[in-house]
Each structure stands twice: as structure tokens, then as C-alpha cells.
Amino acid sequence: MFEKLGKSRTFLIYNEDKAEIEFQILAYYTLALQVLKVDEKFSNRKIKEFDGLSAKIHGERILEFPAILIGQLGKNDLYKDIIKGDEIMNYCLNTILDGQMCLGGRLIMLECKDVPYLIKFYESYGFRKIERDYKDNELLQFVKILNEKDLVNIESAD
């Protein structure tokens, strides 16, 4: 339904070596546009870091930021030994960077359960937990700020 409504896009990773014999979906990831809303308690420094330029616009604090949401990231248990989480994340991030070249943007966000190995995995890719008060069983929010080496160099694109 989200695909049909244009709210997200799901990407399938399949085994190209087996494509002529059988179609093996190894993994998938879903991307969507999202608005990251932050609490009034956020420091101006952190807001400026998210925005890239300023903490305010027209005298008002910026509390909402456009972001790309990694909505889902998973692998097919039938073929779990064929692909690793690192490969799936690399496919996902490459797709995001391809889109960023056309549309811009600097924030990638995701939500995950409070599970140590998931947190460690996402942190290894530069995602940082948004510090705020979380309710019991609420998904943790993580954000990655694309840095200059990740972003398109406008001068070199001319």
C-alpha cells in the first residue's frame, strides 16, 4: 500500500548467480521521506548540526528537519548465510547517496528496538541515538548526518 501511495520504496536484493534457475530474494530495505521532529530541549548547537547552517530561521528555532528514513532493513532467513547485514546496509546507503545526488539532503534516520547488537550495528555506520526520554518499548531513533565527503561537491559537478 505504501508503494502504491508513493510513501516509500522497497528495494529487493536478489541472488544474480541464481537468477536464471530460481529467483532468490536475499534481503530488502525500505526508504521513505520523513520529517525528523526534535524536542524544544535540544541545544542550539545540536539543532545547527542537524540543519548544517543555523539553529533558527526567521527568529524561530528549527525543530523539524527533512530526512530519509530507513524504514525496514532485513534479510530472508532462507538465505541468511548468503548475505551479511553489512552488505545490505551498503546497498541501502548507496541507494540513499544516489538519491541525495539528485535531491540533496543531509540526514538519514531510522528507528530500532533497544537491542544491543542492533545499536552496535547502526553505530558502526555512524548513526547516533537521539538523546531524549523514551517510553518503555518505544523504538529508539537514530540519525546519521552525511558529511562533506558523502555529499555532492557542487563545484566539481560543473
Order of alpha helices (4+ residues) and beta strands (2+ residues): alpha-beta-beta-alpha-beta-beta-beta-alpha-beta-alpha-beta-beta-alpha
